Amino acid sequence: MLFKSVALALLTSLAAGAPLDWENKRALPTPVSVATAKTYLAALTVEAESNSPAYDRDLFPHWITISGTCNTRETVLKRDGTNVVTDSACASTSGTWKSVYDGVTWTAASDLDIDHVVPLKEAWVSGARTWTTAQRQSFANDLTRPQLIAVTDNVNQSKGDKDPAEWMPPLSSYYCTRL
């Protein structure tokens, strides 16, 4: 039931056009229409969460090559940063990033994690365990929806694989967007 509540909140925010970081006006994917969100919601099957078989993060291939030498992480860092400069291997060498979870601004990409807004474990127990490897890879690297964001590393690590019922970011002004 928690999954449906989280999914409803996420779909509602997508349909309402709530950007992930309106302050920085990031170039995030365009939210789906209300009609599309309702179609997605109607297609959801509600069932109890299950961790059988057991969750393993490696079942979600992530940080795949997106373009040239740039993987998903590097692509998100470029998208979410300002004045980001990359080297020939696509690693960010300079730029600034503001973490929406705690409001802190960083100048080193190493201070950031890329958060899966819907944790991979939450996806697993909510049904991704029945997906193919290709579907799980697509979800883990999804740049078409506001699923991946650059945030302060230790804040993301405190979140871990918790869902919104178990964890909310330190910056309370981000709560509605998170849901």
PATIVEX-965230 format. One line per field, with one value per residue: residue in three letters; z, x, y of N, C-alpha, C in turn. Coordinates in nm, 2 decimals. Layout:
<keros>
residuo = (ALA;...) .
n.zz = (Z;...) .
n.xx = (X;...) .
n.yy = (Y;...) .
ca.zz = (Z;...) .
ca.xx = (X;...) .
ca.yy = (Y;...) .
c.zz = (Z;...) .
c.xx = (X;...) .
c.yy = (Y;...) .
</keros>
This chain:
<keros>
residuo = (MET;LEU;PHE;LYS;SER;VAL;ALA;LEU;ALA;LEU;LEU;THR;SER;LEU;ALA;ALA;GLY;ALA;PRO;LEU;ASP;TRP;GLU;ASN;LYS;ARG;ALA;LEU;PRO;THR;PRO;VAL;SER;VAL;ALA;THR;ALA;LYS;THR;TYR;LEU;ALA;ALA;LEU;THR;VAL;GLU;ALA;GLU;SER;ASN;SER;PRO;ALA;TYR;ASP;ARG;ASP;LEU;PHE;PRO;HIS;TRP;ILE;THR;ILE;SER;GLY;THR;CYS;ASN;THR;ARG;GLU;THR;VAL;LEU;LYS;ARG;ASP;GLY;THR;ASN;VAL;VAL;THR;ASP;SER;ALA;CYS;ALA;SER;THR;SER;GLY;THR;TRP;LYS;SER;VAL;TYR;ASP;GLY;VAL;THR;TRP;THR;ALA;ALA;SER;ASP;LEU;ASP;ILE;ASP;HIS;VAL;VAL;PRO;LEU;LYS;GLU;ALA;TRP;VAL;SER;GLY;ALA;ARG;THR;TRP;THR;THR;ALA;GLN;ARG;GLN;SER;PHE;ALA;ASN;ASP;LEU;THR;ARG;PRO;GLN;LEU;ILE;ALA;VAL;THR;ASP;ASN;VAL;ASN;GLN;SER;LYS;GLY;ASP;LYS;ASP;PRO;ALA;GLU;TRP;MET;PRO;PRO;LEU;SER;SER;TYR;TYR;CYS;THR;ARG;LEU) .
n.zz = (0.00;0.07;-0.15;-0.35;-0.24;-0.24;-0.51;-0.61;-0.51;-0.63;-0.91;-0.91;-0.85;-1.08;-1.28;-1.21;-1.28;-1.11;-1.07;-0.99;-0.88;-0.86;-0.80;-0.91;-1.17;-1.33;-1.62;-1.63;-1.71;-1.89;-1.72;-1.73;-1.88;-1.70;-1.78;-1.88;-1.65;-1.49;-1.64;-1.61;-1.33;-1.31;-1.42;-1.23;-1.02;-0.71;-0.45;-0.17;-0.05;-0.13;-0.05;-0.18;-0.44;-0.25;-0.23;-0.44;-0.51;-0.74;-0.93;-1.06;-1.31;-1.32;-1.39;-1.66;-1.99;-2.15;-2.36;-2.58;-2.38;-2.15;-1.86;-1.68;-1.43;-1.47;-1.66;-1.52;-1.33;-1.50;-1.60;-1.37;-1.26;-1.25;-1.49;-1.55;-1.61;-1.80;-1.83;-2.09;-2.04;-1.95;-1.69;-1.43;-1.38;-1.28;-1.15;-1.01;-0.77;-0.63;-0.36;-0.34;-0.12;0.12;0.08;0.05;-0.13;-0.36;-0.49;-0.58;-0.76;-0.63;-0.39;-0.41;-0.45;-0.68;-0.65;-0.65;-0.67;-0.62;-0.44;-0.54;-0.40;-0.30;-0.53;-0.61;-0.40;-0.45;-0.69;-0.90;-0.89;-1.06;-1.31;-1.62;-1.66;-1.84;-1.81;-1.54;-1.56;-1.73;-1.56;-1.34;-1.47;-1.56;-1.73;-1.84;-1.67;-1.36;-1.18;-1.11;-0.92;-0.84;-0.53;-0.19;-0.08;0.18;0.28;0.11;0.16;0.41;0.36;0.21;0.13;0.20;0.20;0.14;0.37;0.56;0.55;0.52;0.35;0.51;0.45;0.49;0.32;0.09;0.10;-0.01;-0.29;-0.29;-0.23) .
n.xx = (0.08;0.20;0.36;0.18;0.08;0.32;0.37;0.14;0.18;0.42;0.34;0.14;0.29;0.45;0.26;0.16;0.36;0.57;0.89;1.21;1.40;1.33;1.44;1.70;1.65;1.69;1.75;1.54;1.36;1.05;0.75;0.49;0.16;-0.15;-0.35;-0.19;-0.05;-0.27;-0.34;-0.11;-0.13;-0.37;-0.29;-0.14;-0.07;-0.18;-0.02;0.12;0.44;0.74;1.03;1.13;1.26;1.56;1.67;1.93;2.16;2.32;2.16;2.05;2.18;2.38;2.49;2.56;2.71;2.62;2.66;2.93;3.21;3.07;2.90;2.60;2.61;2.79;2.66;2.43;2.56;2.66;2.42;2.29;2.46;2.63;2.81;2.98;3.27;3.43;3.67;3.86;3.77;3.52;3.48;3.39;3.56;3.55;3.30;2.98;2.75;2.43;2.29;1.97;1.87;1.98;2.06;2.32;2.60;2.83;3.17;3.32;3.28;3.32;3.21;2.95;2.67;2.48;2.15;1.90;1.58;1.35;1.44;1.65;1.61;1.35;1.21;1.25;1.12;0.87;0.80;0.98;1.13;1.03;1.09;1.27;1.63;1.71;1.50;1.53;1.78;1.72;1.55;1.73;1.90;1.75;1.70;1.49;1.29;1.24;1.42;1.68;1.91;2.17;2.31;2.42;2.67;2.70;2.44;2.28;2.37;2.28;2.02;2.01;1.85;1.60;1.25;1.01;0.85;1.02;1.24;1.33;1.46;1.70;1.64;1.35;1.19;1.20;1.04;0.77;0.83;0.99;0.81) .
n.yy = (-0.12;0.12;0.16;0.23;0.47;0.63;0.62;0.75;1.00;1.07;1.06;1.25;1.48;1.49;1.52;1.76;1.92;1.98;2.09;1.95;2.12;2.41;2.65;2.66;2.62;2.39;2.19;1.97;1.67;1.70;1.70;1.45;1.46;1.53;1.35;1.14;1.07;0.98;0.76;0.60;0.56;0.42;0.18;0.06;-0.21;-0.31;-0.45;-0.64;-0.54;-0.71;-0.89;-1.11;-1.29;-1.21;-0.87;-0.73;-0.49;-0.51;-0.62;-0.42;-0.29;-0.01;0.33;0.33;0.36;0.66;0.85;0.87;0.89;0.93;0.84;0.75;0.88;1.08;1.23;1.32;1.48;1.68;1.78;1.88;2.06;2.38;2.57;2.35;2.18;1.93;1.66;1.48;1.22;1.26;1.32;1.54;1.83;2.08;2.31;2.40;2.28;2.26;2.11;1.98;1.85;1.94;2.21;2.28;2.41;2.29;2.25;2.05;1.76;1.52;1.54;1.48;1.26;1.06;1.05;0.80;0.88;0.73;0.47;0.20;-0.04;0.00;0.00;-0.27;-0.42;-0.34;-0.45;-0.45;-0.67;-0.86;-0.77;-0.76;-0.78;-0.58;-0.40;-0.32;-0.21;0.01;0.15;0.22;0.39;0.61;0.89;1.02;1.09;1.26;1.11;1.08;1.26;1.50;1.51;1.60;1.39;1.25;1.30;1.17;0.91;0.88;0.85;0.62;0.32;0.39;0.46;0.74;0.73;0.66;0.83;1.16;1.46;1.68;1.95;2.10;2.25;2.12;1.90;1.86;1.85;1.63;1.43) .
ca.zz = (0.00;0.07;-0.28;-0.42;-0.19;-0.29;-0.66;-0.64;-0.48;-0.74;-1.03;-0.89;-0.87;-1.22;-1.36;-1.17;-1.33;-1.00;-1.10;-0.87;-0.82;-0.93;-0.77;-1.00;-1.31;-1.40;-1.74;-1.60;-1.81;-1.89;-1.66;-1.81;-1.86;-1.60;-1.84;-1.88;-1.51;-1.45;-1.71;-1.54;-1.20;-1.33;-1.46;-1.12;-0.95;-0.57;-0.38;-0.06;-0.08;-0.11;-0.08;-0.22;-0.38;-0.18;-0.31;-0.46;-0.59;-0.86;-1.02;-1.13;-1.37;-1.32;-1.44;-1.79;-2.08;-2.21;-2.48;-2.58;-2.26;-2.04;-1.80;-1.63;-1.32;-1.52;-1.74;-1.42;-1.28;-1.60;-1.61;-1.24;-1.21;-1.32;-1.54;-1.53;-1.71;-1.80;-1.91;-2.20;-1.99;-1.91;-1.54;-1.39;-1.32;-1.20;-1.16;-0.88;-0.76;-0.51;-0.32;-0.30;0.00;0.23;0.04;0.04;-0.26;-0.37;-0.61;-0.62;-0.79;-0.54;-0.27;-0.45;-0.50;-0.76;-0.58;-0.71;-0.59;-0.58;-0.42;-0.61;-0.31;-0.29;-0.66;-0.60;-0.32;-0.50;-0.81;-1.00;-0.89;-1.17;-1.43;-1.68;-1.63;-1.92;-1.75;-1.42;-1.60;-1.77;-1.44;-1.27;-1.54;-1.62;-1.75;-1.90;-1.56;-1.25;-1.09;-1.07;-0.89;-0.77;-0.39;-0.10;-0.07;0.31;0.30;0.03;0.23;0.53;0.30;0.17;0.05;0.27;0.12;0.21;0.50;0.66;0.55;0.44;0.36;0.61;0.40;0.49;0.21;-0.03;0.13;-0.11;-0.41;-0.27;-0.24) .
ca.xx = (0.00;0.29;0.41;0.07;0.08;0.44;0.35;0.04;0.24;0.52;0.27;0.08;0.39;0.49;0.15;0.15;0.47;0.66;1.03;1.29;1.48;1.28;1.54;1.82;1.59;1.76;1.69;1.49;1.26;0.92;0.65;0.38;0.03;-0.24;-0.41;-0.09;-0.03;-0.39;-0.33;-0.01;-0.18;-0.47;-0.23;-0.07;-0.13;-0.15;0.00;0.21;0.58;0.80;1.17;1.16;1.39;1.63;1.73;2.07;2.18;2.39;2.06;2.01;2.30;2.37;2.60;2.60;2.76;2.51;2.71;3.07;3.27;2.99;2.81;2.48;2.65;2.86;2.56;2.35;2.65;2.66;2.29;2.25;2.56;2.64;2.95;3.05;3.38;3.47;3.79;3.83;3.70;3.39;3.48;3.37;3.69;3.51;3.16;2.91;2.63;2.35;2.21;1.83;1.83;2.03;2.08;2.46;2.66;2.96;3.25;3.39;3.19;3.34;3.12;2.81;2.62;2.36;2.04;1.78;1.47;1.29;1.55;1.64;1.55;1.21;1.15;1.26;1.02;0.74;0.76;1.09;1.19;0.97;1.13;1.39;1.75;1.70;1.40;1.59;1.89;1.66;1.51;1.85;1.97;1.65;1.72;1.37;1.20;1.32;1.45;1.82;1.96;2.30;2.29;2.53;2.70;2.66;2.30;2.23;2.41;2.19;1.89;2.03;1.74;1.47;1.14;0.97;0.79;1.13;1.35;1.30;1.58;1.71;1.58;1.21;1.13;1.20;0.95;0.66;0.89;1.04;0.69) .
ca.yy = (0.00;0.23;0.19;0.31;0.61;0.70;0.63;0.85;1.13;1.10;1.09;1.38;1.59;1.49;1.57;1.90;1.99;2.03;2.06;1.90;2.22;2.53;2.76;2.65;2.61;2.29;2.13;1.84;1.62;1.76;1.61;1.40;1.53;1.48;1.23;1.03;1.03;0.90;0.63;0.52;0.52;0.32;0.06;0.00;-0.33;-0.29;-0.58;-0.62;-0.54;-0.84;-0.89;-1.24;-1.31;-1.10;-0.76;-0.71;-0.37;-0.55;-0.66;-0.30;-0.23;0.14;0.41;0.28;0.47;0.72;0.91;0.88;0.83;0.98;0.75;0.82;0.96;1.20;1.30;1.39;1.59;1.79;1.84;1.94;2.16;2.51;2.59;2.23;2.15;1.79;1.63;1.39;1.10;1.30;1.34;1.68;1.89;2.20;2.35;2.42;2.20;2.29;1.99;2.02;1.79;2.02;2.34;2.31;2.43;2.22;2.28;1.93;1.65;1.41;1.56;1.45;1.13;1.07;0.98;0.74;0.94;0.60;0.38;0.07;-0.15;0.02;-0.05;-0.41;-0.48;-0.29;-0.52;-0.46;-0.81;-0.93;-0.71;-0.82;-0.71;-0.46;-0.30;-0.27;-0.12;0.13;0.23;0.27;0.50;0.68;1.03;1.08;1.13;1.32;1.00;1.08;1.40;1.51;1.56;1.59;1.25;1.19;1.31;1.05;0.79;0.86;0.80;0.48;0.26;0.42;0.53;0.87;0.71;0.63;0.93;1.29;1.53;1.78;2.08;2.07;2.32;2.02;1.78;1.85;1.81;1.49;1.34) .
c.zz = (0.00;-0.07;-0.36;-0.37;-0.24;-0.44;-0.69;-0.61;-0.59;-0.87;-1.02;-0.91;-1.01;-1.30;-1.33;-1.22;-1.23;-1.04;-0.97;-0.81;-0.89;-0.91;-0.87;-1.15;-1.39;-1.52;-1.71;-1.71;-1.79;-1.82;-1.76;-1.78;-1.75;-1.66;-1.84;-1.74;-1.46;-1.52;-1.64;-1.40;-1.21;-1.36;-1.34;-1.05;-0.80;-0.51;-0.27;-0.11;-0.05;-0.14;-0.11;-0.37;-0.33;-0.28;-0.32;-0.55;-0.73;-0.97;-1.10;-1.19;-1.38;-1.36;-1.57;-1.88;-2.15;-2.35;-2.48;-2.46;-2.13;-1.99;-1.74;-1.52;-1.37;-1.60;-1.64;-1.36;-1.37;-1.61;-1.48;-1.19;-1.30;-1.36;-1.52;-1.65;-1.69;-1.87;-2.02;-2.17;-1.94;-1.76;-1.52;-1.32;-1.25;-1.23;-1.02;-0.89;-0.63;-0.48;-0.27;-0.16;0.13;0.20;0.03;-0.10;-0.26;-0.50;-0.65;-0.64;-0.69;-0.41;-0.29;-0.48;-0.59;-0.69;-0.67;-0.62;-0.54;-0.56;-0.49;-0.53;-0.31;-0.42;-0.66;-0.52;-0.36;-0.64;-0.91;-1.00;-1.00;-1.31;-1.49;-1.64;-1.71;-1.86;-1.62;-1.45;-1.65;-1.66;-1.36;-1.34;-1.61;-1.62;-1.81;-1.79;-1.45;-1.14;-1.04;-1.04;-0.82;-0.63;-0.31;-0.07;0.07;0.34;0.23;0.10;0.35;0.48;0.27;0.09;0.11;0.17;0.20;0.35;0.61;0.66;0.46;0.45;0.47;0.58;0.39;0.38;0.08;-0.01;0.02;-0.25;-0.40;-0.28;-0.38) .
c.xx = (0.09;0.34;0.31;0.07;0.20;0.42;0.25;0.10;0.34;0.44;0.20;0.17;0.44;0.38;0.13;0.26;0.57;0.80;1.10;1.36;1.44;1.38;1.65;1.77;1.67;1.68;1.65;1.39;1.13;0.83;0.55;0.26;-0.05;-0.30;-0.32;-0.07;-0.15;-0.38;-0.23;-0.06;-0.28;-0.41;-0.15;-0.14;-0.08;-0.14;0.10;0.35;0.64;0.95;1.22;1.15;1.46;1.68;1.88;2.09;2.24;2.29;2.01;2.14;2.29;2.50;2.66;2.64;2.63;2.55;2.86;3.13;3.19;2.90;2.69;2.52;2.70;2.75;2.47;2.43;2.65;2.53;2.26;2.35;2.55;2.79;3.03;3.15;3.42;3.60;3.75;3.76;3.56;3.38;3.47;3.50;3.66;3.36;3.11;2.78;2.56;2.27;2.07;1.79;1.88;2.07;2.23;2.51;2.80;3.03;3.33;3.28;3.20;3.26;2.98;2.79;2.51;2.25;1.94;1.66;1.38;1.40;1.53;1.58;1.40;1.14;1.15;1.14;0.88;0.71;0.87;1.16;1.14;1.01;1.25;1.51;1.75;1.61;1.46;1.71;1.83;1.61;1.62;1.92;1.88;1.67;1.60;1.27;1.29;1.35;1.59;1.86;2.09;2.27;2.42;2.55;2.66;2.51;2.23;2.26;2.32;2.05;1.90;1.91;1.61;1.37;1.10;0.91;0.90;1.24;1.30;1.43;1.58;1.64;1.43;1.14;1.13;1.10;0.84;0.72;0.94;0.92;0.63) .
c.yy = (0.13;0.27;0.27;0.45;0.69;0.72;0.74;0.99;1.17;1.14;1.22;1.50;1.60;1.56;1.72;1.99;2.04;1.99;2.02;2.02;2.35;2.65;2.77;2.64;2.51;2.24;1.99;1.79;1.68;1.66;1.56;1.47;1.46;1.35;1.11;0.98;0.94;0.76;0.54;0.47;0.41;0.18;-0.01;-0.11;-0.31;-0.43;-0.55;-0.62;-0.67;-0.83;-1.04;-1.26;-1.19;-1.00;-0.76;-0.60;-0.41;-0.60;-0.55;-0.24;-0.08;0.20;0.36;0.39;0.52;0.78;0.92;0.81;0.87;0.87;0.82;0.91;1.10;1.29;1.38;1.50;1.71;1.86;1.93;2.05;2.29;2.53;2.47;2.21;2.01;1.77;1.53;1.26;1.13;1.33;1.50;1.73;2.01;2.22;2.37;2.34;2.24;2.17;2.03;1.95;1.86;2.16;2.38;2.32;2.37;2.26;2.16;1.82;1.53;1.42;1.53;1.30;1.15;0.98;0.92;0.79;0.82;0.51;0.25;-0.04;-0.13;-0.03;-0.20;-0.47;-0.44;-0.36;-0.53;-0.60;-0.90;-0.88;-0.78;-0.73;-0.58;-0.36;-0.24;-0.18;0.02;0.22;0.29;0.38;0.59;0.83;1.10;1.12;1.19;1.22;1.01;1.23;1.39;1.58;1.54;1.44;1.19;1.20;1.19;0.92;0.77;0.82;0.66;0.43;0.29;0.49;0.66;0.85;0.69;0.74;1.05;1.37;1.64;1.92;2.06;2.14;2.23;1.91;1.76;1.80;1.67;1.39;1.35) .
</keros>
